[in-house]
């Protein structure tokens, strides 16, 4: 766990030091590519695991419920923060 936090902190320091570098604007694309690669590798791992594939119907329903609950919680929390701190009073 320490190595993950250390990598994150090193990235923050590097980002701060390189914030004026003109190539930093391409980092968003690299992040997207890295996420797609990680999702593909996760799919390979799931596809190769017989235990997951044999229980996919049960895991799938649970996953959908958790995903919907997480999304609704995030939407409600975002709405509350917007209304509480960012919305201009219309009067």
mmCIF file as gemmi writes it, N, C-alpha and C atoms, coordinates in Angstrom:
data_model
loop_
_atom_site.group_PDB
_atom_site.id
_atom_site.type_symbol
_atom_site.label_atom_id
_atom_site.label_alt_id
_atom_site.label_comp_id
_atom_site.label_asym_id
_atom_site.label_entity_id
_atom_site.label_seq_id
_atom_site.pdbx_PDB_ins_code
_atom_site.Cartn_x
_atom_site.Cartn_y
_atom_site.Cartn_z
_atom_site.occupancy
_atom_site.B_iso_or_equiv
_atom_site.pdbx_formal_charge
_atom_site.auth_seq_id
_atom_site.auth_asym_id
_atom_site.pdbx_PDB_model_num
ATOM 1 N N . UNK Axp A 1 ? 0.814 -1.182 0 1 0 ? 1 A 1
ATOM 2 C CA . UNK Axp A 1 ? 0 0 0 1 0 ? 1 A 1
ATOM 3 C C . UNK Axp A 1 ? 0.864 1.256 0 1 0 ? 1 A 1
ATOM 4 N N . UNK Axp A 2 ? 1.98 1.183 0.705 1 0 ? 2 A 1
ATOM 5 C CA . UNK Axp A 2 ? 2.876 2.329 0.739 1 0 ? 2 A 1
ATOM 6 C C . UNK Axp A 2 ? 3.406 2.659 -0.648 1 0 ? 2 A 1
ATOM 7 N N . UNK Axp A 3 ? 3.684 1.632 -1.451 1 0 ? 3 A 1
ATOM 8 C CA . UNK Axp A 3 ? 4.216 1.885 -2.797 1 0 ? 3 A 1
ATOM 9 C C . UNK Axp A 3 ? 3.183 2.586 -3.676 1 0 ? 3 A 1
ATOM 10 N N . UNK Axp A 4 ? 1.903 2.271 -3.503 1 0 ? 4 A 1
ATOM 11 C CA . UNK Axp A 4 ? 0.848 2.937 -4.28 1 0 ? 4 A 1
ATOM 12 C C . UNK Axp A 4 ? 0.776 4.411 -3.906 1 0 ? 4 A 1
ATOM 13 N N . UNK Axp A 5 ? 0.792 4.7 -2.611 1 0 ? 5 A 1
ATOM 14 C CA . UNK Axp A 5 ? 0.74 6.091 -2.154 1 0 ? 5 A 1
ATOM 15 C C . UNK Axp A 5 ? 1.999 6.835 -2.578 1 0 ? 5 A 1
ATOM 16 N N . UNK Axp A 6 ? 3.149 6.175 -2.517 1 0 ? 6 A 1
ATOM 17 C CA . UNK Axp A 6 ? 4.399 6.809 -2.939 1 0 ? 6 A 1
ATOM 18 C C . UNK Axp A 6 ? 4.361 7.139 -4.429 1 0 ? 6 A 1
ATOM 19 N N . UNK Axp A 7 ? 3.81 6.246 -5.254 1 0 ? 7 A 1
ATOM 20 C CA . UNK Axp A 7 ? 3.694 6.522 -6.693 1 0 ? 7 A 1
ATOM 21 C C . UNK Axp A 7 ? 2.763 7.696 -6.946 1 0 ? 7 A 1
ATOM 22 N N . UNK Axp A 8 ? 1.655 7.756 -6.227 1 0 ? 8 A 1
ATOM 23 C CA . UNK Axp A 8 ? 0.724 8.864 -6.371 1 0 ? 8 A 1
ATOM 24 C C . UNK Axp A 8 ? 1.38 10.176 -5.983 1 0 ? 8 A 1
ATOM 25 N N . UNK Axp A 9 ? 2.073 10.205 -4.857 1 0 ? 9 A 1
ATOM 26 C CA . UNK Axp A 9 ? 2.754 11.425 -4.429 1 0 ? 9 A 1
ATOM 27 C C . UNK Axp A 9 ? 3.853 11.828 -5.403 1 0 ? 9 A 1
ATOM 28 N N . UNK Axp A 10 ? 4.584 10.855 -5.937 1 0 ? 10 A 1
ATOM 29 C CA . UNK Axp A 10 ? 5.616 11.16 -6.937 1 0 ? 10 A 1
ATOM 30 C C . UNK Axp A 10 ? 4.982 11.76 -8.188 1 0 ? 10 A 1
ATOM 31 N N . UNK Axp A 11 ? 3.825 11.259 -8.586 1 0 ? 11 A 1
ATOM 32 C CA . UNK Axp A 11 ? 3.122 11.816 -9.732 1 0 ? 11 A 1
ATOM 33 C C . UNK Axp A 11 ? 2.646 13.232 -9.479 1 0 ? 11 A 1
ATOM 34 N N . UNK Axp A 12 ? 2.173 13.499 -8.274 1 0 ? 12 A 1
ATOM 35 C CA . UNK Axp A 12 ? 1.74 14.854 -7.933 1 0 ? 12 A 1
ATOM 36 C C . UNK Axp A 12 ? 2.917 15.819 -7.997 1 0 ? 12 A 1
ATOM 37 N N . UNK Axp A 13 ? 4.043 15.417 -7.431 1 0 ? 13 A 1
ATOM 38 C CA . UNK Axp A 13 ? 5.23 16.278 -7.464 1 0 ? 13 A 1
ATOM 39 C C . UNK Axp A 13 ? 5.696 16.487 -8.909 1 0 ? 13 A 1
ATOM 40 N N . UNK Axp A 14 ? 5.735 15.421 -9.701 1 0 ? 14 A 1
ATOM 41 C CA . UNK Axp A 14 ? 6.151 15.543 -11.107 1 0 ? 14 A 1
ATOM 42 C C . UNK Axp A 14 ? 5.183 16.423 -11.881 1 0 ? 14 A 1
ATOM 43 N N . UNK Axp A 15 ? 3.883 16.264 -11.645 1 0 ? 15 A 1
ATOM 44 C CA . UNK Axp A 15 ? 2.898 17.097 -12.317 1 0 ? 15 A 1
ATOM 45 C C . UNK Axp A 15 ? 3.05 18.555 -11.958 1 0 ? 15 A 1
ATOM 46 N N . UNK Axp A 16 ? 3.354 18.824 -10.699 1 0 ? 16 A 1
ATOM 47 C CA . UNK Axp A 16 ? 3.552 20.208 -10.273 1 0 ? 16 A 1
ATOM 48 C C . UNK Axp A 16 ? 4.798 20.802 -10.928 1 0 ? 16 A 1
ATOM 49 N N . UNK Axp A 17 ? 5.869 20.025 -10.974 1 0 ? 17 A 1
ATOM 50 C CA . UNK Axp A 17 ? 7.113 20.525 -11.558 1 0 ? 17 A 1
ATOM 51 C C . UNK Axp A 17 ? 7.023 20.679 -13.068 1 0 ? 17 A 1
ATOM 52 N N . UNK Axp A 18 ? 6.239 19.84 -13.728 1 0 ? 18 A 1
ATOM 53 C CA . UNK Axp A 18 ? 6.157 19.847 -15.191 1 0 ? 18 A 1
ATOM 54 C C . UNK Axp A 18 ? 4.883 20.529 -15.707 1 0 ? 18 A 1
ATOM 55 N N . UNK Axp A 19 ? 4.188 21.282 -14.895 1 0 ? 19 A 1
ATOM 56 C CA . UNK Axp A 19 ? 2.901 21.848 -15.292 1 0 ? 19 A 1
ATOM 57 C C . UNK Axp A 19 ? 2.999 22.82 -16.459 1 0 ? 19 A 1
ATOM 58 N N . UNK Axp A 20 ? 4.145 23.417 -16.682 1 0 ? 20 A 1
ATOM 59 C CA . UNK Axp A 20 ? 4.316 24.345 -17.802 1 0 ? 20 A 1
ATOM 60 C C . UNK Axp A 20 ? 4.87 23.67 -19.055 1 0 ? 20 A 1
ATOM 61 N N . UNK Axp A 21 ? 5.149 22.385 -18.985 1 0 ? 21 A 1
ATOM 62 C CA . UNK Axp A 21 ? 5.691 21.639 -20.116 1 0 ? 21 A 1
ATOM 63 C C . UNK Axp A 21 ? 4.584 21.457 -21.14 1 0 ? 21 A 1
ATOM 64 N N . UNK Axp A 22 ? 4.847 21.737 -22.411 1 0 ? 22 A 1
ATOM 65 C CA . UNK Axp A 22 ? 3.785 21.745 -23.425 1 0 ? 22 A 1
ATOM 66 C C . UNK Axp A 22 ? 3.229 20.365 -23.737 1 0 ? 22 A 1
ATOM 67 N N . UNK Axp A 23 ? 3.947 19.315 -23.42 1 0 ? 23 A 1
ATOM 68 C CA . UNK Axp A 23 ? 3.47 17.959 -23.713 1 0 ? 23 A 1
ATOM 69 C C . UNK Axp A 23 ? 2.516 17.425 -22.648 1 0 ? 23 A 1
ATOM 70 N N . UNK Axp A 24 ? 2.344 18.155 -21.57 1 0 ? 24 A 1
ATOM 71 C CA . UNK Axp A 24 ? 1.462 17.706 -20.489 1 0 ? 24 A 1
ATOM 72 C C . UNK Axp A 24 ? 0.018 17.62 -20.972 1 0 ? 24 A 1
ATOM 73 N N . UNK Axp A 25 ? -0.338 18.407 -21.965 1 0 ? 25 A 1
ATOM 74 C CA . UNK Axp A 25 ? -1.727 18.396 -22.454 1 0 ? 25 A 1
ATOM 75 C C . UNK Axp A 25 ? -2.123 17.058 -23.081 1 0 ? 25 A 1
ATOM 76 N N . UNK Axp A 26 ? -1.147 16.231 -23.442 1 0 ? 26 A 1
ATOM 77 C CA . UNK Axp A 26 ? -1.428 14.927 -24.041 1 0 ? 26 A 1
ATOM 78 C C . UNK Axp A 26 ? -1.617 13.831 -22.99 1 0 ? 26 A 1
ATOM 79 N N . UNK Axp A 27 ? -1.422 14.162 -21.745 1 0 ? 27 A 1
ATOM 80 C CA . UNK Axp A 27 ? -1.505 13.151 -20.695 1 0 ? 27 A 1
ATOM 81 C C . UNK Axp A 27 ? -2.916 12.579 -20.593 1 0 ? 27 A 1
ATOM 82 N N . UNK Axp A 28 ? -3.934 13.392 -20.852 1 0 ? 28 A 1
ATOM 83 C CA . UNK Axp A 28 ? -5.312 12.896 -20.806 1 0 ? 28 A 1
ATOM 84 C C . UNK Axp A 28 ? -5.525 11.735 -21.762 1 0 ? 28 A 1
ATOM 85 N N . UNK Axp A 29 ? -4.972 11.827 -22.963 1 0 ? 29 A 1
ATOM 86 C CA . UNK Axp A 29 ? -5.078 10.723 -23.927 1 0 ? 29 A 1
ATOM 87 C C . UNK Axp A 29 ? -4.346 9.486 -23.433 1 0 ? 29 A 1
ATOM 88 N N . UNK Axp A 30 ? -3.167 9.694 -22.859 1 0 ? 30 A 1
ATOM 89 C CA . UNK Axp A 30 ? -2.398 8.558 -22.343 1 0 ? 30 A 1
ATOM 90 C C . UNK Axp A 30 ? -3.138 7.878 -21.191 1 0 ? 30 A 1
ATOM 91 N N . UNK Axp A 31 ? -3.774 8.674 -20.349 1 0 ? 31 A 1
ATOM 92 C CA . UNK Axp A 31 ? -4.539 8.101 -19.25 1 0 ? 31 A 1
ATOM 93 C C . UNK Axp A 31 ? -5.697 7.272 -19.794 1 0 ? 31 A 1
ATOM 94 N N . UNK Axp A 32 ? -6.398 7.8 -20.806 1 0 ? 32 A 1
ATOM 95 C CA . UNK Axp A 32 ? -7.499 7.052 -21.411 1 0 ? 32 A 1
ATOM 96 C C . UNK Axp A 32 ? -7.001 5.736 -22.004 1 0 ? 32 A 1
ATOM 97 N N . UNK Axp A 33 ? -5.899 5.775 -22.722 1 0 ? 33 A 1
ATOM 98 C CA . UNK Axp A 33 ? -5.333 4.554 -23.298 1 0 ? 33 A 1
ATOM 99 C C . UNK Axp A 33 ? -4.95 3.561 -22.208 1 0 ? 33 A 1
ATOM 100 N N . UNK Axp A 34 ? -4.354 4.046 -21.127 1 0 ? 34 A 1
ATOM 101 C CA . UNK Axp A 34 ? -3.971 3.159 -20.022 1 0 ? 34 A 1
ATOM 102 C C . UNK Axp A 34 ? -5.2 2.524 -19.388 1 0 ? 34 A 1
ATOM 103 N N . UNK Axp A 35 ? -6.27 3.299 -19.227 1 0 ? 35 A 1
ATOM 104 C CA . UNK Axp A 35 ? -7.499 2.75 -18.648 1 0 ? 35 A 1
ATOM 105 C C . UNK Axp A 35 ? -8.094 1.689 -19.563 1 0 ? 35 A 1
ATOM 106 N N . UNK Axp A 36 ? -8.117 1.956 -20.877 1 0 ? 36 A 1
ATOM 107 C CA . UNK Axp A 36 ? -8.637 0.963 -21.815 1 0 ? 36 A 1
ATOM 108 C C . UNK Axp A 36 ? -7.801 -0.313 -21.783 1 0 ? 36 A 1
ATOM 109 N N . UNK Axp A 37 ? -6.495 -0.164 -21.696 1 0 ? 37 A 1
ATOM 110 C CA . UNK Axp A 37 ? -5.618 -1.331 -21.622 1 0 ? 37 A 1
ATOM 111 C C . UNK Axp A 37 ? -5.886 -2.122 -20.341 1 0 ? 37 A 1
ATOM 112 N N . UNK Axp A 38 ? -6.029 -1.42 -19.224 1 0 ? 38 A 1
ATOM 113 C CA . UNK Axp A 38 ? -6.315 -2.106 -17.967 1 0 ? 38 A 1
ATOM 114 C C . UNK Axp A 38 ? -7.665 -2.821 -18.011 1 0 ? 38 A 1
ATOM 115 N N . UNK Axp A 39 ? -8.673 -2.193 -18.604 1 0 ? 39 A 1
ATOM 116 C CA . UNK Axp A 39 ? -9.978 -2.842 -18.731 1 0 ? 39 A 1
ATOM 117 C C . UNK Axp A 39 ? -9.898 -4.082 -19.612 1 0 ? 39 A 1
ATOM 118 N N . UNK Axp A 40 ? -9.129 -4 -20.699 1 0 ? 40 A 1
ATOM 119 C CA . UNK Axp A 40 ? -8.936 -5.158 -21.564 1 0 ? 40 A 1
ATOM 120 C C . UNK Axp A 40 ? -8.256 -6.294 -20.808 1 0 ? 40 A 1
ATOM 121 N N . UNK Axp A 41 ? -7.216 -5.96 -20.055 1 0 ? 41 A 1
ATOM 122 C CA . UNK Axp A 41 ? -6.513 -6.988 -19.28 1 0 ? 41 A 1
ATOM 123 C C . UNK Axp A 41 ? -7.404 -7.566 -18.185 1 0 ? 41 A 1
ATOM 124 N N . UNK Axp A 42 ? -8.254 -6.744 -17.59 1 0 ? 42 A 1
ATOM 125 C CA . UNK Axp A 42 ? -9.216 -7.25 -16.617 1 0 ? 42 A 1
ATOM 126 C C . UNK Axp A 42 ? -10.185 -8.21 -17.286 1 0 ? 42 A 1
ATOM 127 N N . UNK Axp A 43 ? -10.647 -7.881 -18.487 1 0 ? 43 A 1
ATOM 128 C CA . UNK Axp A 43 ? -11.517 -8.777 -19.236 1 0 ? 43 A 1
ATOM 129 C C . UNK Axp A 43 ? -10.84 -10.093 -19.557 1 0 ? 43 A 1
ATOM 130 N N . UNK Axp A 44 ? -9.563 -10.049 -19.91 1 0 ? 44 A 1
ATOM 131 C CA . UNK Axp A 44 ? -8.814 -11.293 -20.139 1 0 ? 44 A 1
ATOM 132 C C . UNK Axp A 44 ? -8.755 -12.14 -18.88 1 0 ? 44 A 1
ATOM 133 N N . UNK Axp A 45 ? -8.53 -11.489 -17.764 1 0 ? 45 A 1
ATOM 134 C CA . UNK Axp A 45 ? -8.448 -12.212 -16.496 1 0 ? 45 A 1
ATOM 135 C C . UNK Axp A 45 ? -9.793 -12.831 -16.132 1 0 ? 45 A 1
ATOM 136 N N . UNK Axp A 46 ? -10.868 -12.102 -16.304 1 0 ? 46 A 1
ATOM 137 C CA . UNK Axp A 46 ? -12.203 -12.62 -16 1 0 ? 46 A 1
ATOM 138 C C . UNK Axp A 46 ? -12.552 -13.757 -16.963 1 0 ? 46 A 1
ATOM 139 N N . UNK Axp A 47 ? -12.244 -13.585 -18.222 1 0 ? 47 A 1
ATOM 140 C CA . UNK Axp A 47 ? -12.548 -14.617 -19.214 1 0 ? 47 A 1
ATOM 141 C C . UNK Axp A 47 ? -11.799 -15.911 -18.982 1 0 ? 47 A 1
ATOM 142 N N . UNK Axp A 48 ? -10.646 -15.824 -18.364 1 0 ? 48 A 1
ATOM 143 C CA . UNK Axp A 48 ? -9.848 -17.015 -18.103 1 0 ? 48 A 1
ATOM 144 C C . UNK Axp A 48 ? -10.147 -17.67 -16.766 1 0 ? 48 A 1
ATOM 145 N N . UNK Axp A 49 ? -11.024 -17.086 -15.968 1 0 ? 49 A 1
ATOM 146 C CA . UNK Axp A 49 ? -11.333 -17.612 -14.645 1 0 ? 49 A 1
ATOM 147 C C . UNK Axp A 49 ? -12.656 -18.377 -14.691 1 0 ? 49 A 1
ATOM 148 N N . UNK Axp A 50 ? -12.583 -19.678 -14.571 1 0 ? 50 A 1
ATOM 149 C CA . UNK Axp A 50 ? -13.779 -20.52 -14.648 1 0 ? 50 A 1
ATOM 150 C C . UNK Axp A 50 ? -14.759 -20.251 -13.51 1 0 ? 50 A 1
ATOM 151 N N . UNK Axp A 51 ? -14.259 -19.965 -12.32 1 0 ? 51 A 1
ATOM 152 C CA . UNK Axp A 51 ? -15.142 -19.713 -11.175 1 0 ? 51 A 1
ATOM 153 C C . UNK Axp A 51 ? -16.015 -18.487 -11.427 1 0 ? 51 A 1
ATOM 154 N N . UNK Axp A 52 ? -15.443 -17.462 -11.988 1 0 ? 52 A 1
ATOM 155 C CA . UNK Axp A 52 ? -16.224 -16.246 -12.286 1 0 ? 52 A 1
ATOM 156 C C . UNK Axp A 52 ? -17.221 -16.522 -13.393 1 0 ? 52 A 1
ATOM 157 N N . UNK Axp A 53 ? -16.794 -17.194 -14.44 1 0 ? 53 A 1
ATOM 158 C CA . UNK Axp A 53 ? -17.69 -17.457 -15.566 1 0 ? 53 A 1
ATOM 159 C C . UNK Axp A 53 ? -18.858 -18.359 -15.172 1 0 ? 53 A 1
ATOM 160 N N . UNK Axp A 54 ? -18.613 -19.326 -14.308 1 0 ? 54 A 1
ATOM 161 C CA . UNK Axp A 54 ? -19.704 -20.224 -13.916 1 0 ? 54 A 1
ATOM 162 C C . UNK Axp A 54 ? -20.712 -19.542 -12.993 1 0 ? 54 A 1
ATOM 163 N N . UNK Axp A 55 ? -20.315 -18.5 -12.29 1 0 ? 55 A 1
ATOM 164 C CA . UNK Axp A 55 ? -21.208 -17.768 -11.383 1 0 ? 55 A 1
ATOM 165 C C . UNK Axp A 55 ? -21.554 -16.38 -11.924 1 0 ? 55 A 1
ATOM 166 N N . UNK Axp A 56 ? -21.429 -16.183 -13.22 1 0 ? 56 A 1
ATOM 167 C CA . UNK Axp A 56 ? -21.611 -14.858 -13.802 1 0 ? 56 A 1
ATOM 168 C C . UNK Axp A 56 ? -23.023 -14.33 -13.608 1 0 ? 56 A 1
ATOM 169 N N . UNK Axp A 57 ? -24.033 -15.196 -13.654 1 0 ? 57 A 1
ATOM 170 C CA . UNK Axp A 57 ? -25.407 -14.705 -13.486 1 0 ? 57 A 1
ATOM 171 C C . UNK Axp A 57 ? -25.61 -14.131 -12.087 1 0 ? 57 A 1
ATOM 172 N N . UNK Axp A 58 ? -25.106 -14.798 -11.081 1 0 ? 58 A 1
ATOM 173 C CA . UNK Axp A 58 ? -25.232 -14.3 -9.704 1 0 ? 58 A 1
ATOM 174 C C . UNK Axp A 58 ? -24.369 -13.063 -9.494 1 0 ? 58 A 1
ATOM 175 N N . UNK Axp A 59 ? -23.138 -13.139 -9.947 1 0 ? 59 A 1
ATOM 176 C CA . UNK Axp A 59 ? -22.219 -12.01 -9.8 1 0 ? 59 A 1
ATOM 177 C C . UNK Axp A 59 ? -22.723 -10.818 -10.598 1 0 ? 59 A 1
ATOM 178 N N . UNK Axp A 60 ? -23.288 -11.065 -11.771 1 0 ? 60 A 1
ATOM 179 C CA . UNK Axp A 60 ? -23.78 -9.985 -12.619 1 0 ? 60 A 1
ATOM 180 C C . UNK Axp A 60 ? -24.904 -9.195 -11.984 1 0 ? 60 A 1
ATOM 181 N N . UNK Axp A 61 ? -25.864 -9.894 -11.369 1 0 ? 61 A 1
ATOM 182 C CA . UNK Axp A 61 ? -26.982 -9.212 -10.706 1 0 ? 61 A 1
ATOM 183 C C . UNK Axp A 61 ? -26.468 -8.383 -9.543 1 0 ? 61 A 1
ATOM 184 N N . UNK Axp A 62 ? -25.594 -8.968 -8.746 1 0 ? 62 A 1
ATOM 185 C CA . UNK Axp A 62 ? -25.021 -8.238 -7.617 1 0 ? 62 A 1
ATOM 186 C C . UNK Axp A 62 ? -24.228 -7.036 -8.106 1 0 ? 62 A 1
ATOM 187 N N . UNK Axp A 63 ? -23.473 -7.212 -9.167 1 0 ? 63 A 1
ATOM 188 C CA . UNK Axp A 63 ? -22.69 -6.116 -9.725 1 0 ? 63 A 1
ATOM 189 C C . UNK Axp A 63 ? -23.549 -4.976 -10.238 1 0 ? 63 A 1
ATOM 190 N N . UNK Axp A 64 ? -24.658 -5.319 -10.895 1 0 ? 64 A 1
ATOM 191 C CA . UNK Axp A 64 ? -25.57 -4.281 -11.398 1 0 ? 64 A 1
ATOM 192 C C . UNK Axp A 64 ? -26.186 -3.512 -10.239 1 0 ? 64 A 1
ATOM 193 N N . UNK Axp A 65 ? -26.598 -4.217 -9.198 1 0 ? 65 A 1
ATOM 194 C CA . UNK Axp A 65 ? -27.199 -3.551 -8.037 1 0 ? 65 A 1
ATOM 195 C C . UNK Axp A 65 ? -26.181 -2.62 -7.37 1 0 ? 65 A 1
ATOM 196 N N . UNK Axp A 66 ? -24.977 -3.095 -7.164 1 0 ? 66 A 1
ATOM 197 C CA . UNK Axp A 66 ? -23.937 -2.265 -6.551 1 0 ? 66 A 1
ATOM 198 C C . UNK Axp A 66 ? -23.607 -1.071 -7.439 1 0 ? 66 A 1
ATOM 199 N N . UNK Axp A 67 ? -23.514 -1.283 -8.749 1 0 ? 67 A 1
ATOM 200 C CA . UNK Axp A 67 ? -23.212 -0.187 -9.674 1 0 ? 67 A 1
ATOM 201 C C . UNK Axp A 67 ? -24.297 0.875 -9.655 1 0 ? 67 A 1
ATOM 202 N N . UNK Axp A 68 ? -25.561 0.442 -9.699 1 0 ? 68 A 1
ATOM 203 C CA . UNK Axp A 68 ? -26.661 1.402 -9.669 1 0 ? 68 A 1
ATOM 204 C C . UNK Axp A 68 ? -26.706 2.172 -8.353 1 0 ? 68 A 1
ATOM 205 N N . UNK Axp A 69 ? -26.505 1.475 -7.253 1 0 ? 69 A 1
ATOM 206 C CA . UNK Axp A 69 ? -26.511 2.145 -5.954 1 0 ? 69 A 1
ATOM 207 C C . UNK Axp A 69 ? -25.354 3.146 -5.843 1 0 ? 69 A 1
ATOM 208 N N . UNK Axp A 70 ? -24.186 2.762 -6.328 1 0 ? 70 A 1
ATOM 209 C CA . UNK Axp A 70 ? -23.027 3.665 -6.29 1 0 ? 70 A 1
ATOM 210 C C . UNK Axp A 70 ? -23.258 4.886 -7.164 1 0 ? 70 A 1
ATOM 211 N N . UNK Axp A 71 ? -23.794 4.665 -8.353 1 0 ? 71 A 1
ATOM 212 C CA . UNK Axp A 71 ? -24.059 5.781 -9.266 1 0 ? 71 A 1
ATOM 213 C C . UNK Axp A 71 ? -25.097 6.731 -8.685 1 0 ? 71 A 1
ATOM 214 N N . UNK Axp A 72 ? -26.176 6.181 -8.143 1 0 ? 72 A 1
ATOM 215 C CA . UNK Axp A 72 ? -27.212 7.031 -7.549 1 0 ? 72 A 1
ATOM 216 C C . UNK Axp A 72 ? -26.669 7.803 -6.349 1 0 ? 72 A 1
ATOM 217 N N . UNK Axp A 73 ? -25.857 7.173 -5.539 1 0 ? 73 A 1
ATOM 218 C CA . UNK Axp A 73 ? -25.24 7.866 -4.41 1 0 ? 73 A 1
ATOM 219 C C . UNK Axp A 73 ? -24.347 8.998 -4.86 1 0 ? 73 A 1
ATOM 220 N N . UNK Axp A 74 ? -23.565 8.764 -5.906 1 0 ? 74 A 1
ATOM 221 C CA . UNK Axp A 74 ? -22.689 9.813 -6.437 1 0 ? 74 A 1
ATOM 222 C C . UNK Axp A 74 ? -23.487 10.966 -7.025 1 0 ? 74 A 1
ATOM 223 N N . UNK Axp A 75 ? -24.553 10.644 -7.763 1 0 ? 75 A 1
ATOM 224 C CA . UNK Axp A 75 ? -25.398 11.688 -8.35 1 0 ? 75 A 1
ATOM 225 C C . UNK Axp A 75 ? -26.054 12.518 -7.248 1 0 ? 75 A 1
ATOM 226 N N . UNK Axp A 76 ? -26.597 11.867 -6.24 1 0 ? 76 A 1
ATOM 227 C CA . UNK Axp A 76 ? -27.237 12.6 -5.146 1 0 ? 76 A 1
ATOM 228 C C . UNK Axp A 76 ? -26.237 13.458 -4.374 1 0 ? 76 A 1
ATOM 229 N N . UNK Axp A 77 ? -25.062 12.928 -4.11 1 0 ? 77 A 1
ATOM 230 C CA . UNK Axp A 77 ? -24.04 13.705 -3.404 1 0 ? 77 A 1
ATOM 231 C C . UNK Axp A 77 ? -23.587 14.895 -4.248 1 0 ? 77 A 1
ATOM 232 N N . UNK Axp A 78 ? -23.406 14.697 -5.549 1 0 ? 78 A 1
ATOM 233 C CA . UNK Axp A 78 ? -23.01 15.795 -6.439 1 0 ? 78 A 1
ATOM 234 C C . UNK Axp A 78 ? -24.09 16.864 -6.495 1 0 ? 78 A 1
ATOM 235 N N . UNK Axp A 79 ? -25.35 16.429 -6.578 1 0 ? 79 A 1
ATOM 236 C CA . UNK Axp A 79 ? -26.451 17.383 -6.605 1 0 ? 79 A 1
ATOM 237 C C . UNK Axp A 79 ? -26.482 18.193 -5.316 1 0 ? 79 A 1
ATOM 238 N N . UNK Axp A 80 ? -26.313 17.532 -4.173 1 0 ? 80 A 1
ATOM 239 C CA . UNK Axp A 80 ? -26.324 18.236 -2.901 1 0 ? 80 A 1
ATOM 240 C C . UNK Axp A 80 ? -25.202 19.266 -2.809 1 0 ? 80 A 1
ATOM 241 N N . UNK Axp A 81 ? -23.989 18.877 -3.236 1 0 ? 81 A 1
ATOM 242 C CA . UNK Axp A 81 ? -22.855 19.811 -3.214 1 0 ? 81 A 1
ATOM 243 C C . UNK Axp A 81 ? -23.121 20.992 -4.142 1 0 ? 81 A 1
ATOM 244 N N . UNK Axp A 82 ? -23.673 20.729 -5.322 1 0 ? 82 A 1
ATOM 245 C CA . UNK Axp A 82 ? -23.987 21.811 -6.256 1 0 ? 82 A 1
ATOM 246 C C . UNK Axp A 82 ? -25.005 22.772 -5.646 1 0 ? 82 A 1
ATOM 247 N N . UNK Axp A 83 ? -26.092 22.239 -5.121 1 0 ? 83 A 1
ATOM 248 C CA . UNK Axp A 83 ? -27.137 23.085 -4.543 1 0 ? 83 A 1
ATOM 249 C C . UNK Axp A 83 ? -26.613 23.844 -3.331 1 0 ? 83 A 1
ATOM 250 N N . UNK Axp A 84 ? -25.834 23.181 -2.509 1 0 ? 84 A 1
ATOM 251 C CA . UNK Axp A 84 ? -25.351 23.787 -1.261 1 0 ? 84 A 1
ATOM 252 C C . UNK Axp A 84 ? -24.288 24.849 -1.49 1 0 ? 84 A 1
ATOM 253 N N . UNK Axp A 85 ? -23.368 24.63 -2.451 1 0 ? 85 A 1
ATOM 254 C CA . UNK Axp A 85 ? -22.209 25.504 -2.552 1 0 ? 85 A 1
ATOM 255 C C . UNK Axp A 85 ? -22.08 26.295 -3.861 1 0 ? 85 A 1
ATOM 256 N N . UNK Axp A 86 ? -22.671 25.843 -4.962 1 0 ? 86 A 1
ATOM 257 C CA . UNK Axp A 86 ? -22.371 26.449 -6.243 1 0 ? 86 A 1
ATOM 258 C C . UNK Axp A 86 ? -23.564 27.118 -6.932 1 0 ? 86 A 1
ATOM 259 N N . UNK Axp A 87 ? -24.77 26.771 -6.595 1 0 ? 87 A 1
ATOM 260 C CA . UNK Axp A 87 ? -25.918 27.339 -7.29 1 0 ? 87 A 1
ATOM 261 C C . UNK Axp A 87 ? -26.137 28.786 -6.852 1 0 ? 87 A 1
ATOM 262 N N . UNK Axp A 88 ? -26.341 29.645 -7.835 1 0 ? 88 A 1
ATOM 263 C CA . UNK Axp A 88 ? -26.64 31.045 -7.564 1 0 ? 88 A 1
ATOM 264 C C . UNK Axp A 88 ? -28.109 31.166 -7.19 1 0 ? 88 A 1
ATOM 265 N N . UNK Axp A 89 ? -28.4 31.965 -6.192 1 0 ? 89 A 1
ATOM 266 C CA . UNK Axp A 89 ? -29.782 32.201 -5.821 1 0 ? 89 A 1
ATOM 267 C C . UNK Axp A 89 ? -30.487 32.995 -6.912 1 0 ? 89 A 1
ATOM 268 N N . UNK Axp A 90 ? -31.641 32.506 -7.331 1 0 ? 90 A 1
ATOM 269 C CA . UNK Axp A 90 ? -32.394 33.142 -8.416 1 0 ? 90 A 1
ATOM 270 C C . UNK Axp A 90 ? -33.576 33.892 -7.817 1 0 ? 90 A 1
ATOM 271 N N . UNK Axp A 91 ? -33.306 35.111 -7.377 1 0 ? 91 A 1
ATOM 272 C CA . UNK Axp A 91 ? -34.39 35.905 -6.798 1 0 ? 91 A 1
ATOM 273 C C . UNK Axp A 91 ? -34.255 37.353 -7.183 1 0 ? 91 A 1
